[in-house]
Amino acid sequence: MTDGLTAPLFDLEGFMKRVIIIGCGGAGKSTLARQLGALTGIPVIHLDKLFWKPGWVERTAEEFDPMIQKEMDKDTWIMDGNFNRTMPQRVQRCDTVIYMDFSRMACLLGVLKRVLTTYGTVRPDMGEGCPERIDLDFLKWVWNYNQNKRESNYRLLNEATHAETIVLKNRRSVRRFLRQVEEEFTISKP
């Protein structure tokens, strides 16, 4: 497991090919996914975009699971989102797990910033017809995320022995990570 950035990100075949990004809401999973996609050219799949139907209507497992499987069957992808029910399949297929293990306050500030800048509009990482909103249940989920999920996320990372695991603890470590990706990706290009 890499805490931050000590190990090279590239192997003999090039850059990581199948990446999942997990962590609390407000940590910046979708933003990191877009930035990694822009740097590497790897397609980005936002699970929220697949999961939510217009009007914030959830897809059933029968609808959602084949959509995820279709994306996972592709050779390369960066997939952001938690969706714990489908996590085992995604972890099994990925070669890299990035866990954004941010503090509660950092995530709450991230949510606040997102709401202030995009309230009422549909973000590019969200399902069509799902404008940005804020609700008490979501804030409670963010507030309790580390208490409820941190231990199981680290267990997941420890069990994903086939995958490179990277833990990012704050926005500074995300910026360092992206600089490293940019440097290594530039060097590895033919």
Secondary structure, DSSP 8 states (H G I E B T S, - for coil): -EESS-S-S-BTTBS-SEEEEEE-TTS-HHHHHHHHHHHH---EEEHHHHHEETTTEE--HHHHHHHHHHHHTSS-EEEE---GGGHHHHHHH-SEEEEE---HHHHHHHHHHHHHHHBTS--TTS-TT--B---HHHHHHHHHHHHHHHHHHHHHHHH-TTSEEEEE-SHHHHHHHHHHHHHHHHHH--
